[in-house]
């Protein structure tokens, strides 16, 4: 498990370093994430691999399937 600061740091890494500042509330984090994905269409989501969450590193770094 991570503490709230680690979670916020992870979100900053995903959506941009300047997206969240200080002790952002959960609502601010949700708003920032919502804003980051506002232009993603349903077709974009459908094109993601079905095993994306199971094999995220493999997809990101191009590792061969095991």
CHARMM-style PDB file with segment names, atoms N, HN, CA, C and O in Angstrom:
ATOM      1  N   UNK     1       0.849  -1.173   0.000  1.00  0.00      PROA
ATOM      2  CA  UNK     1       0.000   0.000   0.000  1.00  0.00      PROA
ATOM      3  C   UNK     1       0.895   1.237   0.000  1.00  0.00      PROA
ATOM      4  O   UNK     1       2.034   1.216   0.468  1.00  0.00      PROA
ATOM      5  N   UNK     2       0.351   2.275  -0.525  1.00  0.00      PROA
ATOM      6  HN  UNK     2      -0.574   2.292  -0.905  1.00  0.00      PROA
ATOM      7  CA  UNK     2       1.089   3.533  -0.565  1.00  0.00      PROA
ATOM      8  C   UNK     2       0.394   4.563   0.304  1.00  0.00      PROA
ATOM      9  O   UNK     2      -0.795   4.457   0.604  1.00  0.00      PROA
ATOM     10  N   UNK     3       1.165   5.558   0.697  1.00  0.00      PROA
ATOM     11  HN  UNK     3       2.131   5.645   0.454  1.00  0.00      PROA
ATOM     12  CA  UNK     3       0.540   6.636   1.463  1.00  0.00      PROA
ATOM     13  C   UNK     3      -0.003   7.675   0.481  1.00  0.00      PROA
ATOM     14  O   UNK     3       0.322   7.621  -0.705  1.00  0.00      PROA
ATOM     15  N   UNK     4      -0.819   8.615   0.946  1.00  0.00      PROA
ATOM     16  HN  UNK     4      -1.083   8.659   1.909  1.00  0.00      PROA
ATOM     17  CA  UNK     4      -1.441   9.592   0.041  1.00  0.00      PROA
ATOM     18  C   UNK     4      -0.439  10.395  -0.789  1.00  0.00      PROA
ATOM     19  O   UNK     4      -0.718  10.713  -1.945  1.00  0.00      PROA
ATOM     20  N   UNK     5       0.727  10.729  -0.217  1.00  0.00      PROA
ATOM     21  HN  UNK     5       0.953  10.470   0.722  1.00  0.00      PROA
ATOM     22  CA  UNK     5       1.728  11.482  -0.972  1.00  0.00      PROA
ATOM     23  C   UNK     5       2.255  10.652  -2.132  1.00  0.00      PROA
ATOM     24  O   UNK     5       2.428  11.178  -3.231  1.00  0.00      PROA
ATOM     25  N   UNK     6       2.514   9.362  -1.912  1.00  0.00      PROA
ATOM     26  HN  UNK     6       2.373   8.935  -1.019  1.00  0.00      PROA
ATOM     27  CA  UNK     6       2.980   8.501  -2.996  1.00  0.00      PROA
ATOM     28  C   UNK     6       1.924   8.403  -4.097  1.00  0.00      PROA
ATOM     29  O   UNK     6       2.252   8.413  -5.284  1.00  0.00      PROA
ATOM     30  N   UNK     7       0.671   8.308  -3.701  1.00  0.00      PROA
ATOM     31  HN  UNK     7       0.405   8.300  -2.737  1.00  0.00      PROA
ATOM     32  CA  UNK     7      -0.411   8.244  -4.685  1.00  0.00      PROA
ATOM     33  C   UNK     7      -0.465   9.529  -5.495  1.00  0.00      PROA
ATOM     34  O   UNK     7      -0.554   9.483  -6.722  1.00  0.00      PROA
ATOM     35  N   UNK     8      -0.413  10.669  -4.826  1.00  0.00      PROA
ATOM     36  HN  UNK     8      -0.341  10.706  -3.830  1.00  0.00      PROA
ATOM     37  CA  UNK     8      -0.439  11.955  -5.528  1.00  0.00      PROA
ATOM     38  C   UNK     8       0.770  12.092  -6.442  1.00  0.00      PROA
ATOM     39  O   UNK     8       0.639  12.596  -7.558  1.00  0.00      PROA
ATOM     40  N   UNK     9       1.953  11.650  -5.991  1.00  0.00      PROA
ATOM     41  HN  UNK     9       2.059  11.241  -5.085  1.00  0.00      PROA
ATOM     42  CA  UNK     9       3.147  11.702  -6.835  1.00  0.00      PROA
ATOM     43  C   UNK     9       2.964  10.834  -8.077  1.00  0.00      PROA
ATOM     44  O   UNK     9       3.372  11.222  -9.172  1.00  0.00      PROA
ATOM     45  N   UNK    10       2.358   9.669  -7.912  1.00  0.00      PROA
ATOM     46  HN  UNK    10       2.027   9.353  -7.023  1.00  0.00      PROA
ATOM     47  CA  UNK    10       2.099   8.793  -9.052  1.00  0.00      PROA
ATOM     48  C   UNK    10       1.152   9.435 -10.043  1.00  0.00      PROA
ATOM     49  O   UNK    10       1.357   9.350 -11.253  1.00  0.00      PROA
ATOM     50  N   UNK    11       0.121  10.075  -9.534  1.00  0.00      PROA
ATOM     51  HN  UNK    11      -0.046  10.144  -8.550  1.00  0.00      PROA
ATOM     52  CA  UNK    11      -0.833  10.763 -10.412  1.00  0.00      PROA
ATOM     53  C   UNK    11      -0.125  11.896 -11.141  1.00  0.00      PROA
ATOM     54  O   UNK    11      -0.346  12.093 -12.336  1.00  0.00      PROA
ATOM     55  N   UNK    12       0.726  12.646 -10.440  1.00  0.00      PROA
ATOM     56  HN  UNK    12       0.906  12.486  -9.470  1.00  0.00      PROA
ATOM     57  CA  UNK    12       1.482  13.723 -11.093  1.00  0.00      PROA
ATOM     58  C   UNK    12       2.333  13.167 -12.238  1.00  0.00      PROA
ATOM     59  O   UNK    12       2.439  13.790 -13.294  1.00  0.00      PROA
ATOM     60  N   UNK    13       2.932  12.009 -12.030  1.00  0.00      PROA
ATOM     61  HN  UNK    13       2.846  11.502 -11.172  1.00  0.00      PROA
ATOM     62  CA  UNK    13       3.760  11.402 -13.073  1.00  0.00      PROA
ATOM     63  C   UNK    13       2.930  11.008 -14.285  1.00  0.00      PROA
ATOM     64  O   UNK    13       3.420  11.053 -15.413  1.00  0.00      PROA
ATOM     65  N   UNK    14       1.687  10.625 -14.065  1.00  0.00      PROA
ATOM     66  HN  UNK    14       1.289  10.588 -13.148  1.00  0.00      PROA
ATOM     67  CA  UNK    14       0.824  10.199 -15.162  1.00  0.00      PROA
ATOM     68  C   UNK    14       0.254  11.399 -15.918  1.00  0.00      PROA
ATOM     69  O   UNK    14       0.268  11.413 -17.149  1.00  0.00      PROA
ATOM     70  N   UNK    15      -0.241  12.392 -15.205  1.00  0.00      PROA
ATOM     71  HN  UNK    15      -0.252  12.380 -14.205  1.00  0.00      PROA
ATOM     72  CA  UNK    15      -0.959  13.482 -15.871  1.00  0.00      PROA
ATOM     73  C   UNK    15      -0.158  14.764 -16.001  1.00  0.00      PROA
ATOM     74  O   UNK    15      -0.637  15.726 -16.602  1.00  0.00      PROA
ATOM     75  N   UNK    16       1.039  14.801 -15.459  1.00  0.00      PROA
ATOM     76  HN  UNK    16       1.427  14.019 -14.971  1.00  0.00      PROA
ATOM     77  CA  UNK    16       1.886  15.983 -15.609  1.00  0.00      PROA
ATOM     78  C   UNK    16       2.264  16.583 -14.278  1.00  0.00      PROA
ATOM     79  O   UNK    16       1.449  16.646 -13.358  1.00  0.00      PROA
ATOM     80  N   UNK    17       3.488  17.018 -14.181  1.00  0.00      PROA
ATOM     81  HN  UNK    17       4.150  16.967 -14.929  1.00  0.00      PROA
ATOM     82  CA  UNK    17       4.034  17.500 -12.915  1.00  0.00      PROA
ATOM     83  C   UNK    17       3.294  18.701 -12.353  1.00  0.00      PROA
ATOM     84  O   UNK    17       3.225  18.857 -11.134  1.00  0.00      PROA
ATOM     85  N   UNK    18       2.750  19.538 -13.190  1.00  0.00      PROA
ATOM     86  HN  UNK    18       2.806  19.411 -14.180  1.00  0.00      PROA
ATOM     87  CA  UNK    18       2.100  20.759 -12.714  1.00  0.00      PROA
ATOM     88  C   UNK    18       0.596  20.603 -12.506  1.00  0.00      PROA
ATOM     89  O   UNK    18      -0.079  21.567 -12.148  1.00  0.00      PROA
ATOM     90  N   UNK    19       0.071  19.415 -12.723  1.00  0.00      PROA
ATOM     91  HN  UNK    19       0.620  18.632 -13.014  1.00  0.00      PROA
ATOM     92  CA  UNK    19      -1.373  19.220 -12.636  1.00  0.00      PROA
ATOM     93  C   UNK    19      -1.892  19.343 -11.209  1.00  0.00      PROA
ATOM     94  O   UNK    19      -2.986  19.861 -10.989  1.00  0.00      PROA
ATOM     95  N   UNK    20      -1.128  18.878 -10.256  1.00  0.00      PROA
ATOM     96  HN  UNK    20      -0.239  18.456 -10.435  1.00  0.00      PROA
ATOM     97  CA  UNK    20      -1.553  18.913  -8.860  1.00  0.00      PROA
ATOM     98  C   UNK    20      -0.504  19.641  -8.031  1.00  0.00      PROA
ATOM     99  O   UNK    20       0.695  19.494  -8.270  1.00  0.00      PROA
ATOM    100  N   UNK    21      -0.945  20.408  -7.080  1.00  0.00      PROA
ATOM    101  HN  UNK    21      -1.918  20.527  -6.886  1.00  0.00      PROA
ATOM    102  CA  UNK    21      -0.013  21.142  -6.231  1.00  0.00      PROA
ATOM    103  C   UNK    21      -0.423  20.989  -4.770  1.00  0.00      PROA
ATOM    104  O   UNK    21      -1.609  20.966  -4.443  1.00  0.00      PROA
ATOM    105  N   UNK    22       0.567  20.886  -3.908  1.00  0.00      PROA
ATOM    106  HN  UNK    22       1.531  20.905  -4.174  1.00  0.00      PROA
ATOM    107  CA  UNK    22       0.319  20.855  -2.480  1.00  0.00      PROA
ATOM    108  C   UNK    22      -0.535  19.689  -2.048  1.00  0.00      PROA
ATOM    109  O   UNK    22      -0.373  18.572  -2.541  1.00  0.00      PROA
ATOM    110  N   UNK    23      -1.443  19.945  -1.131  1.00  0.00      PROA
ATOM    111  HN  UNK    23      -1.574  20.852  -0.731  1.00  0.00      PROA
ATOM    112  CA  UNK    23      -2.324  18.918  -0.587  1.00  0.00      PROA
ATOM    113  C   UNK    23      -3.638  18.906  -1.356  1.00  0.00      PROA
ATOM    114  O   UNK    23      -4.683  19.280  -0.824  1.00  0.00      PROA
ATOM    115  N   UNK    24      -3.576  18.477  -2.602  1.00  0.00      PROA
ATOM    116  HN  UNK    24      -2.727  18.173  -3.034  1.00  0.00      PROA
ATOM    117  CA  UNK    24      -4.778  18.442  -3.440  1.00  0.00      PROA
ATOM    118  C   UNK    24      -5.794  17.479  -2.857  1.00  0.00      PROA
ATOM    119  O   UNK    24      -5.433  16.419  -2.346  1.00  0.00      PROA
ATOM    120  N   UNK    25      -7.042  17.840  -2.932  1.00  0.00      PROA
ATOM    121  HN  UNK    25      -7.335  18.701  -3.347  1.00  0.00      PROA
ATOM    122  CA  UNK    25      -8.101  16.971  -2.445  1.00  0.00      PROA
ATOM    123  C   UNK    25      -8.370  15.875  -3.462  1.00  0.00      PROA
ATOM    124  O   UNK    25      -7.920  15.955  -4.605  1.00  0.00      PROA
ATOM    125  N   UNK    26      -9.102  14.855  -3.044  1.00  0.00      PROA
ATOM    126  HN  UNK    26      -9.467  14.790  -2.116  1.00  0.00      PROA
ATOM    127  CA  UNK    26      -9.485  13.787  -3.970  1.00  0.00      PROA
ATOM    128  C   UNK    26     -10.258  14.351  -5.150  1.00  0.00      PROA
ATOM    129  O   UNK    26     -10.076  13.900  -6.281  1.00  0.00      PROA
ATOM    130  N   UNK    27     -11.120  15.331  -4.902  1.00  0.00      PROA
ATOM    131  HN  UNK    27     -11.268  15.697  -3.983  1.00  0.00      PROA
ATOM    132  CA  UNK    27     -11.892  15.936  -5.985  1.00  0.00      PROA
ATOM    133  C   UNK    27     -10.966  16.619  -6.983  1.00  0.00      PROA
ATOM    134  O   UNK    27     -11.177  16.510  -8.191  1.00  0.00      PROA
ATOM    135  N   UNK    28      -9.950  17.317  -6.504  1.00  0.00      PROA
ATOM    136  HN  UNK    28      -9.778  17.406  -5.522  1.00  0.00      PROA
ATOM    137  CA  UNK    28      -9.007  17.968  -7.410  1.00  0.00      PROA
ATOM    138  C   UNK    28      -8.270  16.935  -8.248  1.00  0.00      PROA
ATOM    139  O   UNK    28      -8.041  17.153  -9.438  1.00  0.00      PROA
ATOM    140  N   UNK    29      -7.897  15.819  -7.645  1.00  0.00      PROA
ATOM    141  HN  UNK    29      -8.083  15.642  -6.679  1.00  0.00      PROA
ATOM    142  CA  UNK    29      -7.217  14.747  -8.367  1.00  0.00      PROA
ATOM    143  C   UNK    29      -8.151  14.167  -9.422  1.00  0.00      PROA
ATOM    144  O   UNK    29      -7.746  13.969 -10.567  1.00  0.00      PROA
ATOM    145  N   UNK    30      -9.387  13.895  -9.048  1.00  0.00      PROA
ATOM    146  HN  UNK    30      -9.716  14.056  -8.118  1.00  0.00      PROA
ATOM    147  CA  UNK    30     -10.362  13.357  -9.998  1.00  0.00      PROA
ATOM    148  C   UNK    30     -10.596  14.326 -11.146  1.00  0.00      PROA
ATOM    149  O   UNK    30     -10.705  13.907 -12.298  1.00  0.00      PROA
ATOM    150  N   UNK    31     -10.673  15.607 -10.845  1.00  0.00      PROA
ATOM    151  HN  UNK    31     -10.585  15.948  -9.909  1.00  0.00      PROA
ATOM    152  CA  UNK    31     -10.862  16.616 -11.891  1.00  0.00      PROA
ATOM    153  C   UNK    31      -9.662  16.653 -12.827  1.00  0.00      PROA
ATOM    154  O   UNK    31      -9.830  16.769 -14.041  1.00  0.00      PROA
ATOM    155  N   UNK    32      -8.459  16.556 -12.283  1.00  0.00      PROA
ATOM    156  HN  UNK    32      -8.322  16.462 -11.297  1.00  0.00      PROA
ATOM    157  CA  UNK    32      -7.249  16.580 -13.107  1.00  0.00      PROA
ATOM    158  C   UNK    32      -7.186  15.355 -14.015  1.00  0.00      PROA
ATOM    159  O   UNK    32      -6.822  15.468 -15.185  1.00  0.00      PROA
ATOM    160  N   UNK    33      -7.536  14.194 -13.486  1.00  0.00      PROA
ATOM    161  HN  UNK    33      -7.832  14.102 -12.535  1.00  0.00      PROA
ATOM    162  CA  UNK    33      -7.544  12.977 -14.294  1.00  0.00      PROA
ATOM    163  C   UNK    33      -8.620  13.073 -15.368  1.00  0.00      PROA
ATOM    164  O   UNK    33      -8.380  12.725 -16.525  1.00  0.00      PROA
ATOM    165  N   UNK    34      -9.799  13.541 -14.991  1.00  0.00      PROA
ATOM    166  HN  UNK    34      -9.994  13.823 -14.052  1.00  0.00      PROA
ATOM    167  CA  UNK    34     -10.888  13.715 -15.953  1.00  0.00      PROA
ATOM    168  C   UNK    34     -10.461  14.649 -17.078  1.00  0.00      PROA
ATOM    169  O   UNK    34     -10.731  14.377 -18.248  1.00  0.00      PROA
ATOM    170  N   UNK    35      -9.804  15.734 -16.736  1.00  0.00      PROA
ATOM    171  HN  UNK    35      -9.584  15.955 -15.786  1.00  0.00      PROA
ATOM    172  CA  UNK    35      -9.341  16.686 -17.735  1.00  0.00      PROA
ATOM    173  C   UNK    35      -8.281  16.060 -18.649  1.00  0.00      PROA
ATOM    174  O   UNK    35      -8.270  16.316 -19.853  1.00  0.00      PROA
ATOM    175  N   UNK    36      -7.392  15.242 -18.077  1.00  0.00      PROA
ATOM    176  HN  UNK    36      -7.400  15.035 -17.099  1.00  0.00      PROA
ATOM    177  CA  UNK    36      -6.336  14.609 -18.872  1.00  0.00      PROA
ATOM    178  C   UNK    36      -6.899  13.650 -19.909  1.00  0.00      PROA
ATOM    179  O   UNK    36      -6.307  13.471 -20.973  1.00  0.00      PROA
ATOM    180  N   UNK    37      -8.036  13.032 -19.609  1.00  0.00      PROA
ATOM    181  HN  UNK    37      -8.517  13.177 -18.744  1.00  0.00      PROA
ATOM    182  CA  UNK    37      -8.614  12.034 -20.507  1.00  0.00      PROA
ATOM    183  C   UNK    37      -9.843  12.532 -21.270  1.00  0.00      PROA
ATOM    184  O   UNK    37     -10.548  11.729 -21.882  1.00  0.00      PROA
ATOM    185  N   UNK    38     -10.110  13.830 -21.245  1.00  0.00      PROA
ATOM    186  HN  UNK    38      -9.538  14.482 -20.748  1.00  0.00      PROA
ATOM    187  CA  UNK    38     -11.342  14.357 -21.841  1.00  0.00      PROA
ATOM    188  C   UNK    38     -11.431  14.139 -23.348  1.00  0.00      PROA
ATOM    189  O   UNK    38     -12.531  14.056 -23.895  1.00  0.00      PROA
ATOM    190  N   UNK    39     -10.296  14.048 -24.019  1.00  0.00      PROA
ATOM    191  HN  UNK    39      -9.403  14.115 -23.575  1.00  0.00      PROA
ATOM    192  CA  UNK    39     -10.307  13.881 -25.470  1.00  0.00      PROA
ATOM    193  C   UNK    39     -10.190  12.430 -25.920  1.00  0.00      PROA
ATOM    194  O   UNK    39     -10.127  12.156 -27.118  1.00  0.00      PROA
ATOM    195  N   UNK    40     -10.161  11.499 -24.970  1.00  0.00      PROA
ATOM    196  HN  UNK    40     -10.213  11.721 -23.997  1.00  0.00      PROA
ATOM    197  CA  UNK    40     -10.073  10.076 -25.315  1.00  0.00      PROA
ATOM    198  C   UNK    40     -11.474   9.593 -25.683  1.00  0.00      PROA
ATOM    199  O   UNK    40     -12.409   9.712 -24.891  1.00  0.00      PROA
ATOM    200  N   UNK    41     -11.607   9.050 -26.884  1.00  0.00      PROA
ATOM    201  HN  UNK    41     -10.847   8.954 -27.527  1.00  0.00      PROA
ATOM    202  CA  UNK    41     -12.917   8.605 -27.354  1.00  0.00      PROA
ATOM    203  C   UNK    41     -13.170   7.151 -26.970  1.00  0.00      PROA
ATOM    204  O   UNK    41     -12.255   6.444 -26.549  1.00  0.00      PROA
ATOM    205  N   UNK    42     -14.404   6.717 -27.117  1.00  0.00      PROA
ATOM    206  HN  UNK    42     -15.147   7.292 -27.459  1.00  0.00      PROA
ATOM    207  CA  UNK    42     -14.747   5.315 -26.866  1.00  0.00      PROA
ATOM    208  C   UNK    42     -13.954   4.403 -27.790  1.00  0.00      PROA
ATOM    209  O   UNK    42     -13.529   3.324 -27.377  1.00  0.00      PROA
ATOM    210  N   UNK    43     -13.748   4.823 -29.033  1.00  0.00      PROA
ATOM    211  HN  UNK    43     -14.093   5.700 -29.368  1.00  0.00      PROA
ATOM    212  CA  UNK    43     -12.947   4.032 -29.967  1.00  0.00      PROA
ATOM    213  C   UNK    43     -11.500   3.897 -29.492  1.00  0.00      PROA
ATOM    214  O   UNK    43     -10.882   2.848 -29.671  1.00  0.00      PROA
ATOM    215  N   UNK    44     -10.963   4.958 -28.888  1.00  0.00      PROA
ATOM    216  HN  UNK    44     -11.465   5.810 -28.742  1.00  0.00      PROA
ATOM    217  CA  UNK    44      -9.603   4.887 -28.338  1.00  0.00      PROA
ATOM    218  C   UNK    44      -9.530   3.833 -27.239  1.00  0.00      PROA
ATOM    219  O   UNK    44      -8.594   3.034 -27.203  1.00  0.00      PROA
ATOM    220  N   UNK    45     -10.519   3.830 -26.339  1.00  0.00      PROA
ATOM    221  HN  UNK    45     -11.279   4.478 -26.369  1.00  0.00      PROA
ATOM    222  CA  UNK    45     -10.519   2.864 -25.233  1.00  0.00      PROA
ATOM    223  C   UNK    45     -10.647   1.434 -25.764  1.00  0.00      PROA
ATOM    224  O   UNK    45     -10.016   0.517 -25.237  1.00  0.00      PROA
ATOM    225  N   UNK    46     -11.459   1.242 -26.803  1.00  0.00      PROA
ATOM    226  HN  UNK    46     -11.971   1.986 -27.232  1.00  0.00      PROA
ATOM    227  CA  UNK    46     -11.662  -0.098 -27.368  1.00  0.00      PROA
ATOM    228  C   UNK    46     -10.365  -0.649 -27.954  1.00  0.00      PROA
ATOM    229  O   UNK    46     -10.131  -1.857 -27.914  1.00  0.00      PROA
ATOM    230  N   UNK    47      -9.532   0.216 -28.491  1.00  0.00      PROA
ATOM    231  HN  UNK    47      -9.722   1.198 -28.523  1.00  0.00      PROA
ATOM    232  CA  UNK    47      -8.282  -0.229 -29.115  1.00  0.00      PROA
ATOM    233  C   UNK    47      -7.216  -0.654 -28.109  1.00  0.00      PROA
ATOM    234  O   UNK    47      -6.211  -1.249 -28.495  1.00  0.00      PROA
ATOM    235  N   UNK    48      -7.418  -0.361 -26.835  1.00  0.00      PROA
ATOM    236  HN  UNK    48      -8.235   0.122 -26.521  1.00  0.00      PROA
ATOM    237  CA  UNK    48      -6.442  -0.802 -25.825  1.00  0.00      PROA
ATOM    238  C   UNK    48      -6.452  -2.322 -25.715  1.00  0.00      PROA
ATOM    239  O   UNK    48      -7.511  -2.936 -25.839  1.00  0.00      PROA
ATOM    240  N   UNK    49      -5.294  -2.942 -25.486  1.00  0.00      PROA
ATOM    241  HN  UNK    49      -4.433  -2.442 -25.385  1.00  0.00      PROA
ATOM    242  CA  UNK    49      -5.249  -4.398 -25.348  1.00  0.00      PROA
ATOM    243  C   UNK    49      -6.084  -4.872 -24.163  1.00  0.00      PROA
ATOM    244  O   UNK    49      -6.130  -4.207 -23.128  1.00  0.00      PROA
ATOM    245  N   UNK    50      -6.739  -6.010 -24.312  1.00  0.00      PROA
ATOM    246  HN  UNK    50      -6.702  -6.550 -25.153  1.00  0.00      PROA
ATOM    247  CA  UNK    50      -7.595  -6.550 -23.253  1.00  0.00      PROA
ATOM    248  C   UNK    50      -6.792  -6.861 -21.992  1.00  0.00      PROA
ATOM    249  O   UNK    50      -7.326  -6.801 -20.885  1.00  0.00      PROA
ATOM    250  N   UNK    51      -5.507  -7.195 -22.156  1.00  0.00      PROA
ATOM    251  HN  UNK    51      -5.073  -7.244 -23.056  1.00  0.00      PROA
ATOM    252  CA  UNK    51      -4.679  -7.549 -21.003  1.00  0.00      PROA
ATOM    253  C   UNK    51      -3.788  -6.400 -20.538  1.00  0.00      PROA
ATOM    254  O   UNK    51      -2.765  -6.625 -19.892  1.00  0.00      PROA
ATOM    255  N   UNK    52      -4.173  -5.184 -20.862  1.00  0.00      PROA
ATOM    256  HN  UNK    52      -5.005  -5.000 -21.387  1.00  0.00      PROA
ATOM    257  CA  UNK    52      -3.340  -4.021 -20.560  1.00  0.00      PROA
ATOM    258  C   UNK    52      -2.937  -3.945 -19.093  1.00  0.00      PROA
ATOM    259  O   UNK    52      -1.758  -3.766 -18.787  1.00  0.00      PROA
ATOM    260  N   UNK    53      -3.889  -4.078 -18.188  1.00  0.00      PROA
ATOM    261  HN  UNK    53      -4.847  -4.224 -18.437  1.00  0.00      PROA
ATOM    262  CA  UNK    53      -3.546  -3.940 -16.774  1.00  0.00      PROA
ATOM    263  C   UNK    53      -2.738  -5.125 -16.265  1.00  0.00      PROA
ATOM    264  O   UNK    53      -1.929  -4.968 -15.351  1.00  0.00      PROA
ATOM    265  N   UNK    54      -2.938  -6.293 -16.831  1.00  0.00      PROA
ATOM    266  HN  UNK    54      -3.595  -6.421 -17.574  1.00  0.00      PROA
ATOM    267  CA  UNK    54      -2.180  -7.466 -16.401  1.00  0.00      PROA
ATOM    268  C   UNK    54      -0.733  -7.415 -16.888  1.00  0.00      PROA
ATOM    269  O   UNK    54       0.172  -7.916 -16.220  1.00  0.00      PROA
ATOM    270  N   UNK    55      -0.521  -6.810 -18.049  1.00  0.00      PROA
ATOM    271  HN  UNK    55      -1.256  -6.404 -18.592  1.00  0.00      PROA
ATOM    272  CA  UNK    55       0.804  -6.815 -18.667  1.00  0.00      PROA
ATOM    273  C   UNK    55       1.241  -5.403 -19.050  1.00  0.00      PROA
ATOM    274  O   UNK    55       1.798  -5.192 -20.127  1.00  0.00      PROA
ATOM    275  N   UNK    56       0.990  -4.450 -18.176  1.00  0.00      PROA
ATOM    276  HN  UNK    56       0.538  -4.622 -17.301  1.00  0.00      PROA
ATOM    277  CA  UNK    56       1.277  -3.052 -18.485  1.00  0.00      PROA
ATOM    278  C   UNK    56       2.736  -2.835 -18.874  1.00  0.00      PROA
ATOM    279  O   UNK    56       3.011  -2.210 -19.898  1.00  0.00      PROA
ATOM    280  N   UNK    57       3.674  -3.339 -18.077  1.00  0.00      PROA
ATOM    281  HN  UNK    57       3.451  -3.847 -17.244  1.00  0.00      PROA
ATOM    282  CA  UNK    57       5.088  -3.150 -18.389  1.00  0.00      PROA
ATOM    283  C   UNK    57       5.440  -3.753 -19.740  1.00  0.00      PROA
ATOM    284  O   UNK    57       6.198  -3.156 -20.505  1.00  0.00      PROA
ATOM    285  N   UNK    58       4.902  -4.922 -20.040  1.00  0.00      PROA
ATOM    286  HN  UNK    58       4.286  -5.407 -19.419  1.00  0.00      PROA
ATOM    287  CA  UNK    58       5.175  -5.560 -21.332  1.00  0.00      PROA
ATOM    288  C   UNK    58       4.718  -4.667 -22.483  1.00  0.00      PROA
ATOM    289  O   UNK    58       5.428  -4.511 -23.477  1.00  0.00      PROA
ATOM    290  N   UNK    59       3.533  -4.084 -22.343  1.00  0.00      PROA
ATOM    291  HN  UNK    59       2.957  -4.210 -21.536  1.00  0.00      PROA
ATOM    292  CA  UNK    59       3.002  -3.220 -23.398  1.00  0.00      PROA
ATOM    293  C   UNK    59       3.781  -1.910 -23.488  1.00  0.00      PROA
ATOM    294  O   UNK    59       4.035  -1.415 -24.586  1.00  0.00      PROA
ATOM    295  N   UNK    60       4.161  -1.350 -22.349  1.00  0.00      PROA
ATOM    296  HN  UNK    60       3.955  -1.752 -21.457  1.00  0.00      PROA
ATOM    297  CA  UNK    60       4.886  -0.079 -22.359  1.00  0.00      PROA
ATOM    298  C   UNK    60       6.303  -0.220 -22.902  1.00  0.00      PROA
ATOM    299  O   UNK    60       6.784   0.634 -23.647  1.00  0.00      PROA
ATOM    300  N   UNK    61       6.961  -1.307 -22.519  1.00  0.00      PROA
ATOM    301  HN  UNK    61       6.570  -2.001 -21.913  1.00  0.00      PROA
ATOM    302  CA  UNK    61       8.373  -1.465 -22.856  1.00  0.00      PROA
ATOM    303  C   UNK    61       8.629  -2.476 -23.964  1.00  0.00      PROA
ATOM    304  O   UNK    61       9.784  -2.772 -24.272  1.00  0.00      PROA
ATOM    305  N   UNK    62       7.565  -3.015 -24.572  1.00  0.00      PROA
ATOM    306  HN  UNK    62       6.627  -2.774 -24.322  1.00  0.00      PROA
ATOM    307  CA  UNK    62       7.707  -3.886 -25.721  1.00  0.00      PROA
ATOM    308  C   UNK    62       8.264  -5.256 -25.438  1.00  0.00      PROA
ATOM    309  O   UNK    62       8.885  -5.858 -26.314  1.00  0.00      PROA
ATOM    310  N   UNK    63       8.065  -5.761 -24.256  1.00  0.00      PROA
ATOM    311  HN  UNK    63       7.561  -5.272 -23.544  1.00  0.00      PROA
ATOM    312  CA  UNK    63       8.554  -7.102 -23.935  1.00  0.00      PROA
ATOM    313  C   UNK    63       7.712  -8.142 -24.653  1.00  0.00      PROA
ATOM    314  O   UNK    63       6.510  -7.961 -24.847  1.00  0.00      PROA
ATOM    315  N   UNK    64       8.360  -9.238 -25.047  1.00  0.00      PROA
ATOM    316  HN  UNK    64       9.336  -9.385 -24.890  1.00  0.00      PROA
ATOM    317  CA  UNK    64       7.647 -10.344 -25.689  1.00  0.00      PROA
ATOM    318  C   UNK    64       6.731 -11.017 -24.697  1.00  0.00      PROA
ATOM    319  O   UNK    64       6.978 -11.011 -23.491  1.00  0.00      PROA
ATOM    320  N   UNK    65       5.660 -11.601 -25.227  1.00  0.00      PROA
ATOM    321  HN  UNK    65       5.459 -11.605 -26.206  1.00  0.00      PROA
ATOM    322  CA  UNK    65       4.726 -12.327 -24.368  1.00  0.00      PROA
ATOM    323  C   UNK    65       5.424 -13.542 -23.788  1.00  0.00      PROA
ATOM    324  O   UNK    65       6.234 -14.185 -24.455  1.00  0.00      PROA
ATOM    325  N   UNK    66       5.107 -13.849 -22.550  1.00  0.00      PROA
ATOM    326  HN  UNK    66       4.449 -13.327 -22.008  1.00  0.00      PROA
ATOM    327  CA  UNK    66       5.693 -15.017 -21.882  1.00  0.00      PROA
ATOM    328  C   UNK    66       4.895 -16.254 -22.185  1.00  0.00      PROA
ATOM    329  OT1 UNK    66       5.234 -17.338 -21.712  1.00  0.00      PROA
TER     330      UNK     66
END
